Amino acid sequence: MKLSKEIINKMLDKAGLTMGTPALGSRLAEIIWAETGERLGVNTIKRLIGIYDDGCNPRRFTLEVVAHYLGYDTYEELIKSAENDNSGFLNGAMGDIVSTELKQGALVTITYRPNRMIMLRHEEGNQYFVVKSENSKLLKGDLCNVVCIRSGHPFYATDVTRNGQKLGYYIAGEEGGVTIVEVI
C-alpha cells in the first residue's frame, strides 16, 4: 500500500529529500531511525512511497512510526491532518512566483526532472509566452496562463494555446515538482 501523496510529501519535505534522490529508501530509513529511534526497512519505505509495489499492506507499527516521524501521536491523527492540508494560502515563500507581482517582460525559467527546462516571458496578468523549451511538451511560441509557480510543487498552466489552437491544461513536474525557479 502506498501512502497518500500528501503524507509522502510531508515525509520527503521533513527529510529534505525529493523523489529520485539516489538511495532514497535507505536515506529516509536512516533519517527516521535517527529522529524516532524506530527502524523501518528500506523495502518497507519503498513500498510506502510507491517505488516498490508488492500488494502488501503495511503493519500497524509501520504506520505509527511514520506518524511519530511526522510529529503525531497516532496514525489516525496524521490522516486527519493530511485530510485538512488539502488547501492553504500562499505566503510568498522563497521560490514562489506570483504572476500578478511580476513586471511585464520578466523572464522566468523553471526546471524539473528529468532534464527539462521552460523559459517563459511574462506578458500581463497571468499570461506567459514560451520563449524556450528543452525536453518539454510546451513549445517555443506557446501562450499559457500561470497563476503561481512554486519550487517543489508541480507546474500548472491553463489555457495553453499553440498556433491559435486551444490545447487546454498542462502540468509538469508531477513527481518531485519544479526543482529550480529563477526570475531573470
N, CA, C and O of each residue as an XYZ file, in Angstrom:
736
protein
N       0.841     -1.185      0.000
C       0.000      0.000      0.000
C       0.881      1.241      0.000
O       1.796      1.364      0.814
N       0.603      2.140     -0.900
C       1.311      3.407     -0.984
C       0.586      4.428     -0.111
O      -0.644      4.478     -0.097
N       1.350      5.242      0.615
C       0.763      6.317      1.408
C       0.204      7.386      0.470
O       0.538      7.415     -0.715
N      -0.642      8.260      1.001
C      -1.187      9.348      0.185
C      -0.068     10.288     -0.234
O       0.972     10.373      0.419
N      -0.299     10.985     -1.327
C       0.686     11.938     -1.849
C       1.028     13.000     -0.796
O       2.182     13.414     -0.686
N       0.023     13.443     -0.022
C       0.246     14.462      0.994
C       1.213     13.957      2.074
O       2.117     14.681      2.490
N       1.019     12.722      2.519
C       1.877     12.174      3.570
C       3.285     11.925      3.028
O       4.273     12.203      3.709
N       3.374     11.406      1.812
C       4.692     11.198      1.207
C       5.426     12.529      1.099
O       6.607     12.613      1.436
N       4.742     13.565      0.636
C       5.369     14.878      0.511
C       5.816     15.421      1.868
O       6.881     16.031      1.970
N       5.009     15.203      2.911
C       5.398     15.645      4.252
C       6.684     14.939      4.697
O       7.583     15.568      5.255
N       6.761     13.626      4.443
C       7.951     12.866      4.827
C       9.184     13.370      4.078
O      10.234     13.599      4.677
N       9.045     13.537      2.770
C      10.181     13.983      1.965
C      10.599     15.402      2.314
O      11.791     15.695      2.404
N       9.619     16.289      2.513
C       9.930     17.669      2.889
C      10.693     17.715      4.204
O      11.702     18.410      4.323
N      10.205     16.971      5.188
C      10.860     16.969      6.501
C      12.286     16.445      6.402
O      13.185     16.948      7.076
N      12.492     15.432      5.560
C      13.820     14.830      5.406
C      14.718     15.652      4.481
O      15.926     15.422      4.424
N      14.135     16.607      3.760
C      14.917     17.389      2.811
C      15.298     16.588      1.575
O      16.343     16.828      0.969
N      14.447     15.633      1.203
C      14.713     14.761      0.065
C      13.635     14.945     -0.998
O      12.562     15.481     -0.720
N      13.928     14.500     -2.206
C      12.937     14.501     -3.276
C      12.906     13.124     -3.914
O      13.857     12.351     -3.799
N      11.797     12.824     -4.593
C      11.719     11.575     -5.338
C      12.864     11.591     -6.345
O      13.159     12.628     -6.941
N      13.493     10.469     -6.529
C      14.614     10.388     -7.450
C      15.961     10.567     -6.776
O      17.000     10.382     -7.410
N      15.957     10.932     -5.471
C      17.209     11.037     -4.734
C      17.882      9.665     -4.734
O      17.228      8.663     -4.443
N      19.194      9.601     -5.060
C      19.868      8.302     -5.010
C      19.725      7.667     -3.618
O      19.849      8.345     -2.597
N      19.468      6.384     -3.601
C      19.325      5.623     -2.350
C      18.269      6.245     -1.436
O      18.448      6.299     -0.219
N      17.175      6.709     -2.023
C      16.113      7.382     -1.268
C      15.603      6.534     -0.107
O      15.468      7.031      1.011
N      15.318      5.258     -0.362
C      14.792      4.394      0.691
C      15.729      4.283      1.878
O      15.291      4.391      3.023
N      17.010      4.070      1.622
C      17.956      3.920      2.733
C      18.193      5.246      3.451
O      18.328      5.262      4.675
N      18.246      6.364      2.710
C      18.426      7.679      3.357
C      17.238      7.991      4.263
O      17.421      8.448      5.391
N      16.030      7.749      3.777
C      14.840      8.034      4.572
C      14.769      7.114      5.783
O      14.382      7.551      6.867
N      15.135      5.852      5.617
C      15.156      4.916      6.752
C      16.125      5.398      7.823
O      15.810      5.344      9.012
N      17.307      5.871      7.412
C      18.301      6.385      8.374
C      17.784      7.615      9.114
O      17.949      7.738     10.328
N      17.163      8.514      8.374
C      16.658      9.761      8.968
C      15.539      9.457      9.965
O      15.515     10.026     11.056
N      14.618      8.569      9.605
C      13.518      8.215     10.508
C      14.057      7.562     11.766
O      13.609      7.880     12.868
N      15.014      6.652     11.619
C      15.598      5.983     12.788
C      16.320      6.985     13.693
O      16.189      6.922     14.916
N      17.084      7.913     13.096
C      17.813      8.908     13.879
C      16.860      9.815     14.655
O      17.161     10.222     15.777
N      15.720     10.128     14.060
C      14.782     11.051     14.702
C      13.851     10.364     15.702
O      13.522     10.944     16.737
N      13.423      9.133     15.403
C      12.420      8.482     16.259
C      12.983      7.356     17.110
O      12.371      6.976     18.108
N      14.148      6.812     16.732
C      14.678      5.632     17.416
C      13.955      4.360     17.001
O      14.172      3.300     17.587
N      13.089      4.464     15.982
C      12.339      3.317     15.485
C      12.802      3.022     14.062
O      12.983      3.933     13.254
N      12.991      1.740     13.768
C      13.522      1.346     12.462
C      12.418      0.881     11.508
O      11.495      0.157     11.878
N      12.564      1.336     10.267
C      11.756      0.813      9.170
C      12.730      0.308      8.115
O      13.761      0.931      7.864
N      12.401     -0.816      7.502
C      13.253     -1.373      6.465
C      13.215     -0.549      5.193
O      12.241      0.149      4.913
N      14.289     -0.642      4.432
C      14.389      0.082      3.170
C      13.261     -0.315      2.219
O      12.645      0.554      1.603
N      12.981     -1.609      2.088
C      11.900     -2.040      1.195
C      10.539     -1.591      1.698
O       9.650     -1.294      0.900
N      10.367     -1.538      3.010
C       9.111     -1.031      3.576
C       8.918      0.420      3.166
O       7.829      0.814      2.750
N       9.977      1.215      3.284
C       9.890      2.633      2.887
C       9.585      2.738      1.395
O       8.762      3.554      0.981
N      10.243      1.918      0.598
C       9.992      1.961     -0.850
C       8.541      1.617     -1.163
O       7.956      2.198     -2.077
N       7.952      0.686     -0.423
C       6.533      0.351     -0.623
C       5.650      1.530     -0.221
O       4.695      1.865     -0.921
N       5.974      2.155      0.905
C       5.161      3.267      1.405
C       5.132      4.452      0.449
O       4.101      5.108      0.304
N       6.258      4.729     -0.203
C       6.310      5.900     -1.080
C       6.069      5.559     -2.546
O       6.124      6.436     -3.408
N       5.799      4.274     -2.829
C       5.384      3.879     -4.165
C       6.481      3.499     -5.130
O       6.215      3.336     -6.321
N       7.720      3.349     -4.654
C       8.807      2.922     -5.535
C       8.687      1.434     -5.833
O       9.018      0.978     -6.928
N       8.215      0.694     -4.858
C       8.132     -0.759     -4.942
C       6.725     -1.156     -4.538
O       6.233     -0.701     -3.506
N       6.064     -1.994     -5.328
C       4.698     -2.399     -5.006
C       4.573     -3.912     -5.091
O       4.716     -4.500     -6.163
N       4.301     -4.539     -3.941
C       4.097     -5.985     -3.933
C       2.685     -6.338     -3.471
O       2.381     -7.506     -3.230
N       1.821     -5.324     -3.347
C       0.441     -5.557     -2.949
C       0.230     -5.766     -1.463
O      -0.902     -5.973     -1.024
N       1.309     -5.717     -0.670
C       1.196     -5.934      0.780
C       0.762     -4.649      1.479
O       1.152     -3.552      1.078
N      -0.036     -4.792      2.513
C      -0.406     -3.658      3.345
C       0.575     -3.540      4.498
O       1.021     -4.550      5.041
N       0.918     -2.297      4.880
C       1.870     -2.124      5.983
C       1.265     -2.535      7.325
O       0.052     -2.475      7.527
N       2.135     -2.947      8.223
C       1.699     -3.279      9.576
C       1.365     -1.991     10.322
O       1.817     -0.904      9.964
N       0.568     -2.148     11.360
C       0.173     -1.001     12.184
C       1.408     -0.276     12.739
O       1.457      0.954     12.764
N       2.410     -1.059     13.186
C       3.641     -0.484     13.724
C       4.287      0.467     12.711
O       4.736      1.555     13.074
N       4.332      0.057     11.456
C       4.944      0.866     10.404
C       4.229      2.209     10.261
O       4.874      3.253     10.165
N       2.907      2.179     10.248
C       2.137      3.412     10.117
C       2.323      4.322     11.325
O       2.350      5.546     11.195
N       2.450      3.716     12.496
C       2.679      4.511     13.712
C       4.053      5.173     13.675
O       4.199      6.313     14.117
N       5.062      4.473     13.153
C       6.405      5.059     13.042
C       6.366      6.268     12.107
O       6.977      7.296     12.400
N       5.658      6.155     10.993
C       5.519      7.283     10.073
C       4.865      8.461     10.797
O       5.314      9.599     10.668
N       3.813      8.186     11.552
C       3.131      9.244     12.308
C       4.082      9.888     13.314
O       4.124     11.113     13.421
N       4.841      9.085     14.047
C       5.784      9.616     15.037
C       6.835     10.493     14.355
O       7.180     11.563     14.855
N       7.338     10.032     13.215
C       8.347     10.802     12.488
C       7.799     12.177     12.095
O       8.529     13.168     12.112
N       6.524     12.232     11.747
C       5.920     13.496     11.322
C       5.340     14.303     12.484
O       4.690     15.326     12.269
N       5.577     13.838     13.719
C       5.186     14.620     14.887
C       3.797     14.357     15.420
O       3.259     15.184     16.156
N       3.197     13.224     15.071
C       1.858     12.877     15.539
C       1.932     11.686     16.480
O       2.815     10.837     16.357
N       1.002     11.632     17.415
C       0.971     10.516     18.367
C       0.458      9.235     17.730
O       0.905      8.140     18.073
N      -0.488      9.375     16.793
C      -1.074      8.190     16.165
C      -1.216      8.410     14.660
O      -1.180      9.540     14.172
N      -1.378      7.318     13.952
C      -1.575      7.386     12.511
C      -2.916      8.061     12.184
O      -3.029      8.764     11.180
N      -3.923      7.847     13.024
C      -5.230      8.487     12.802
C      -5.104     10.014     12.835
O      -5.724     10.708     12.029
N      -4.297     10.536     13.773
C      -4.090     11.992     13.839
C      -3.413     12.495     12.568
O      -3.764     13.553     12.045
N      -2.449     11.735     12.080
C      -1.756     12.104     10.845
C      -2.739     12.135      9.676
O      -2.719     13.076      8.883
N      -3.585     11.138      9.560
C      -4.572     11.077      8.477
C      -5.502     12.289      8.534
O      -5.764     12.922      7.511
N      -6.001     12.610      9.731
C      -6.892     13.772      9.874
C      -6.183     15.047      9.459
O      -6.775     15.898      8.796
N      -4.924     15.188      9.841
C      -4.151     16.368      9.481
C      -3.948     16.445      7.973
O      -4.094     17.513      7.379
N      -3.611     15.316      7.353
C      -3.391     15.282      5.903
C      -4.673     15.624      5.153
O      -4.629     16.296      4.122
N      -5.815     15.166      5.662
C      -7.094     15.486      5.019
C      -7.375     16.979      5.082
O      -7.975     17.537      4.163
N      -6.948     17.629      6.157
C      -7.178     19.057      6.328
C      -6.144     19.909      5.601
O      -6.318     21.122      5.484
N      -5.051     19.282      5.104
C      -3.992     20.019      4.416
C      -4.195     20.086      2.914
O      -3.252     20.362      2.173
N      -5.402     19.840      2.461
C      -5.661     19.803      1.036
C      -5.720     21.193      0.418
O      -5.753     21.320     -0.806
N      -5.733     22.225      1.233
C      -5.742     23.583      0.721
C      -4.959     24.475      1.663
O      -4.650     24.087      2.790
N      -4.640     25.669      1.199
C      -3.892     26.593      2.035
C      -3.683     27.898      1.300
O      -4.132     28.065      0.166
N      -2.997     28.824      1.953
C      -2.730     30.128      1.384
C      -1.263     30.238      1.024
O      -0.401     29.715      1.729
N      -0.981     30.921     -0.076
C       0.397     31.193     -0.430
C       0.878     32.325      0.462
O       0.151     33.288      0.708
N       2.101     32.202      0.941
C       2.605     33.253      1.819
C       3.883     33.871      1.292
O       4.661     34.442      2.056
N       4.106     33.762     -0.010
C       5.288     34.387     -0.584
C       6.570     33.718     -0.137
O       7.591     34.388      0.020
N       6.542     32.426      0.069
C       7.737     31.717      0.499
C       8.807     31.813     -0.575
O       8.513     32.039     -1.748
N      10.060     31.638     -0.154
C      11.181     31.674     -1.078
C      10.938     30.666     -2.200
O      10.581     29.519     -1.929
N      11.119     31.064     -3.422
C      10.903     30.173     -4.542
C       9.524     30.309     -5.150
O       9.249     29.677     -6.170
N       8.633     31.120     -4.558
C       7.301     31.328     -5.109
C       7.328     32.485     -6.104
O       7.949     33.519     -5.854
N       6.656     32.301     -7.220
C       6.477     33.366     -8.196
C       4.976     33.561     -8.350
O       4.273     32.646     -8.777
N       4.486     34.731     -8.012
C       3.076     35.071     -8.189
C       3.010     35.993     -9.396
O       3.578     37.085     -9.391
N       2.311     35.542    -10.428
C       2.327     36.220    -11.721
C       1.962     37.694    -11.641
O       2.606     38.524    -12.282
N       0.953     38.029    -10.876
C       0.499     39.421    -10.826
C       1.522     40.355    -10.190
O       1.382     41.575    -10.273
N       2.550     39.794     -9.555
C       3.594     40.613     -8.930
C       4.800     40.832     -9.845
O       5.718     41.573     -9.491
N       4.803     40.195    -11.015
C       5.926     40.329    -11.942
C       5.729     41.500    -12.881
O       4.602     41.863    -13.216
N       6.845     42.090    -13.304
C       6.794     43.146    -14.310
C       6.581     42.512    -15.680
O       7.015     41.389    -15.939
N       5.908     43.251    -16.540
C       5.708     42.790    -17.907
C       7.077     42.626    -18.560
O       7.939     43.495    -18.428
N       7.276     41.517    -19.261
C       8.546     41.245    -19.927
C       9.545     40.458    -19.089
O      10.588     40.047    -19.597
N       9.238     40.241    -17.798
C      10.142     39.458    -16.939
C      10.261     38.040    -17.477
O       9.278     37.450    -17.926
N      11.464     37.503    -17.428
C      11.692     36.130    -17.868
C      11.753     35.216    -16.657
O      12.431     35.513    -15.673
N      11.042     34.107    -16.738
C      11.015     33.122    -15.650
C      11.478     31.793    -16.234
O      10.947     31.322    -17.240
N      12.472     31.201    -15.589
C      12.964     29.894    -16.015
C      12.615     28.879    -14.947
O      12.874     29.096    -13.763
N      12.022     27.762    -15.370
C      11.751     26.668    -14.435
C      12.417     25.403    -14.962
O      12.467     25.164    -16.169
N      12.923     24.603    -14.037
C      13.466     23.301    -14.400
C      12.783     22.250    -13.551
O      12.353     22.511    -12.427
N      12.693     21.060    -14.111
C      12.097     19.927    -13.408
C      12.650     18.650    -14.024
O      13.198     18.652    -15.126
N      12.491     17.564    -13.282
C      13.051     16.293    -13.722
C      12.207     15.680    -14.829
O      11.010     15.959    -14.900
N      12.776     14.873    -15.677
C      14.212     14.664    -15.839
C      14.773     15.587    -16.917
O      14.387     15.480    -18.081
N      15.657     16.471    -16.553
C      16.382     17.312    -17.503
C      15.460     18.138    -18.399
O      15.622     18.156    -19.619
N      14.484     18.827    -17.777
C      13.542     19.635    -18.546
C      13.651     21.100    -18.099
O      13.912     21.392    -16.932
N      13.444     22.011    -19.063
C      13.523     23.435    -18.765
C      12.538     24.183    -19.656
O      12.374     23.872    -20.836
N      11.884     25.183    -19.053
C      10.983     26.062    -19.800
C      11.342     27.495    -19.411
O      11.468     27.806    -18.226
N      11.509     28.367    -20.410
C      11.698     29.797    -20.153
C      10.443     30.511    -20.636
O      10.037     30.382    -21.791
N       9.843     31.264    -19.730
C       8.596     31.971    -20.011
C       8.820     33.475    -19.927
O       9.584     33.946    -19.084
N       8.151     34.232    -20.802
C       8.158     35.691    -20.702
C       6.791     36.127    -20.202
O       5.766     35.795    -20.797
N       6.785     36.869    -19.109
C       5.527     37.343    -18.542
C       4.967     38.438    -19.439
O       5.638     39.433    -19.711
N       3.742     38.248    -19.893
C       3.098     39.227    -20.768
C       2.335     40.238    -19.906
O       2.772     41.379    -19.758
N       1.222     39.832    -19.351
C       0.448     40.667    -18.430
C      -0.474     39.764    -17.635
O      -0.829     38.680    -18.098
N      -0.867     40.194    -16.447
C      -1.732     39.383    -15.601
C      -1.109     38.022    -15.339
O      -0.031     37.926    -14.753
N      -1.787     36.975    -15.774
C      -1.288     35.609    -15.600
C      -0.791     34.999    -16.910
O      -0.519     33.800    -16.964
N      -0.671     35.809    -17.965
C      -0.325     35.275    -19.275
C       1.188     35.263    -19.510
O       1.903     36.207    -19.174
N       1.645     34.148    -20.103
C       3.061     33.960    -20.420
C       3.211     33.481    -21.855
O       2.325     32.833    -22.412
N       4.362     33.817    -22.441
C       4.767     33.367    -23.756
C       5.981     32.464    -23.561
O       6.925     32.848    -22.870
N       5.975     31.260    -24.162
C       7.104     30.340    -24.028
C       8.214     30.798    -24.978
O       8.060     30.776    -26.199
N       9.329     31.210    -24.385
C      10.473     31.713    -25.134
C      11.404     30.573    -25.531
O      11.975     30.575    -26.622
N      11.550     29.604    -24.636
C      12.483     28.496    -24.861
C      11.945     27.266    -24.150
O      11.333     27.371    -23.087
N      12.176     26.101    -24.740
C      11.708     24.856    -24.142
C      12.703     23.747    -24.454
O      13.078     23.540    -25.608
N      13.123     23.041    -23.420
C      14.023     21.908    -23.602
C      13.386     20.666    -23.000
O      13.137     20.607    -21.796
N      13.126     19.684    -23.836
C      12.563     18.391    -23.419
C      11.193     18.514    -22.764
O      10.821     17.659    -21.960
N      10.442     19.549    -23.088
C       9.124     19.780    -22.514
C       8.062     19.677    -23.608
O       8.359     19.847    -24.790
N       6.831     19.398    -23.206
C       5.726     19.358    -24.162
C       5.212     20.752    -24.480
O       4.555     20.944    -25.503
N       5.499     21.737    -23.620
C       5.247     23.123    -24.004
C       6.323     23.478    -25.019
O       7.484     23.102    -24.854
N       5.947     24.194    -26.057
C       6.903     24.519    -27.117
C       7.083     26.024    -27.250
O       6.207     26.804    -26.878
N       8.231     26.418    -27.786
C       8.500     27.828    -28.064
C       7.346     28.391    -28.885
O       6.943     27.807    -29.891
N       6.815     29.540    -28.441
C       5.698     30.169    -29.134
C       4.341     29.908    -28.504
O       3.365     30.583    -28.830
N       4.270     28.923    -27.594
C       3.004     28.656    -26.906
C       2.654     29.818    -25.981
O       3.540     30.478    -25.439
N       1.369     30.060    -25.808
C       0.859     31.014    -24.823
C       0.141     30.216    -23.750
O      -0.500     29.207    -24.042
N       0.250     30.673    -22.492
C      -0.448     29.973    -21.410
C      -0.685     30.921    -20.253
O      -0.084     31.992    -20.171
N      -1.564     30.513    -19.368
C      -1.837     31.266    -18.151
C      -1.287     30.495    -16.961
O      -1.498     29.289    -16.834
N      -0.578     31.208    -16.093
C       0.014     30.609    -14.899
C      -0.220     31.580    -13.745
O       0.200     32.735    -13.802
N      -0.888     31.108    -12.707
C      -1.172     31.969    -11.557
C       0.044     32.067    -10.646
O       0.414     33.155    -10.203
N       0.660     30.924    -10.372
C       1.763     30.879     -9.412
C       2.696     29.739     -9.778
O       2.259     28.707    -10.288
N       3.975     29.926     -9.516
C       4.960     28.868     -9.691
C       5.637     28.674     -8.345
O       6.180     29.619     -7.772
N       5.603     27.445     -7.844
C       6.172     27.145     -6.526
C       7.260     26.088     -6.655
O       7.028     25.007     -7.196
N       8.421     26.400     -6.166
C       9.507     25.434     -6.128
C       9.090     24.246     -5.265
O       8.541     24.423     -4.178
N       9.353     23.042     -5.755
C       8.995     21.836     -5.018
C       7.581     21.346     -5.280
O       7.172     20.324     -4.728
N       6.826     22.056     -6.112
C       5.449     21.691     -6.442
C       5.316     21.567     -7.955
O       6.112     22.145     -8.695
N       4.318     20.820     -8.423
C       4.108     20.737     -9.869
C       3.827     22.112    -10.476
O       3.340     23.014     -9.794
N       4.135     22.258    -11.751
C       3.890     23.475    -12.517
C       2.569     23.308    -13.261
O       2.385     22.339    -13.997
N       1.651     24.255    -13.070
C       0.338     24.203    -13.711
C       0.171     25.387    -14.641
O       0.393     26.535    -14.255
N      -0.225     25.095    -15.881
C      -0.549     26.141    -16.851
C      -1.946     25.853    -17.390
O      -2.297     24.703    -17.652
N      -2.734     26.906    -17.550
C      -4.079     26.745    -18.100
C      -4.166     27.473    -19.427
O      -3.309     28.289    -19.766
N      -5.207     27.165    -20.163
C      -5.475     27.844    -21.442
C      -4.251     27.875    -22.346
O      -3.925     28.918    -22.914
N      -3.574     26.745    -22.484
C      -2.413     26.673    -23.373
C      -2.902     26.790    -24.813
O      -3.807     26.071    -25.237
N      -2.286     27.711    -25.560
C      -2.647     27.947    -26.959
C      -1.399     27.807    -27.818
O      -0.354     28.387    -27.524
N      -1.529     27.021    -28.890
C      -0.420     26.816    -29.837
C      -0.942     27.095    -31.237
O      -1.874     26.442    -31.706
N      -0.332     28.067    -31.897
C      -0.731     28.427    -33.269
C      -2.236     28.666    -33.373
O      -2.874     28.227    -34.330
N      -2.798     29.360    -32.390
C      -4.216     29.692    -32.392
C      -5.143     28.581    -31.946
O      -6.351     28.791    -31.840
N      -4.598     27.396    -31.683
C      -5.431     26.258    -31.251
C      -5.317     26.076    -29.743
O      -4.218     25.991    -29.197
N      -6.477     26.018    -29.074
C      -6.506     25.798    -27.619
C      -6.183     24.336    -27.319
O      -6.813     23.424    -27.855
N      -5.175     24.128    -26.440
C      -4.763     22.777    -26.069
C      -5.258     22.366    -24.684
O      -5.235     21.183    -24.344
N      -5.701     23.329    -23.889
C      -6.203     23.015    -22.549
C      -5.154     23.237    -21.471
O      -4.340     24.157    -21.552
N      -5.191     22.372    -20.457
C      -4.312     22.481    -19.301
C      -2.997     21.752    -19.543
O      -2.917     20.847    -20.374
N      -1.965     22.161    -18.803
C      -0.663     21.499    -18.860
C      -0.123     21.385    -17.434
O      -0.207     22.332    -16.653
N       0.424     20.230    -17.107
C       1.053     20.032    -15.803
C       2.430     19.425    -16.035
O       2.594     18.536    -16.871
N       3.419     19.913    -15.289
C       4.788     19.415    -15.388
C       5.332     19.185    -13.989
O       4.915     19.845    -13.037
N       6.252     18.261    -13.867
C       6.887     18.003    -12.577
C       5.962     17.375    -11.563
O       6.042     17.686    -10.375
N       5.065     16.477    -12.019
C       4.133     15.837    -11.087
C       4.869     15.074     -9.999
O       4.429     15.053     -8.850
N       5.975     14.451    -10.348
C       6.784     13.734     -9.363
C       7.991     14.591     -9.012
O       8.888     14.767     -9.837
N       8.022     15.111     -7.828
C       9.169     15.896     -7.377
C       9.012     17.394     -7.548
O       9.734     18.164     -6.915
N       8.093     17.820     -8.382
C       7.832     19.239     -8.550
C       8.916     19.969     -9.313
O       9.858     19.364     -9.824
N       8.764     21.283     -9.382
C       9.734     22.159    -10.017
C      10.968     22.189     -9.131
O      10.857     22.401     -7.924
N      12.147     21.979     -9.717
C      13.368     21.950     -8.908
C      14.010     23.315     -8.785
O      14.575     23.637     -7.740
N      13.934     24.135     -9.842
C      14.529     25.478     -9.800
C      13.567     26.463    -10.449
O      13.003     26.190    -11.508
N      13.386     27.615     -9.800
C      12.600     28.712    -10.355
C      13.490     29.949    -10.305
O      14.001     30.309     -9.245
N      13.675     30.596    -11.451
C      14.501     31.814    -11.492
C      13.775     32.894    -12.265
O      13.165     32.632    -13.302
N      13.847     34.110    -11.749
C      13.342     35.272    -12.480
C      14.557     36.035    -12.974
O      15.447     36.384    -12.198
N      14.583     36.293    -14.291
C      15.737     36.968    -14.887
C      15.354     38.399    -15.205
O      16.176     39.159    -15.716
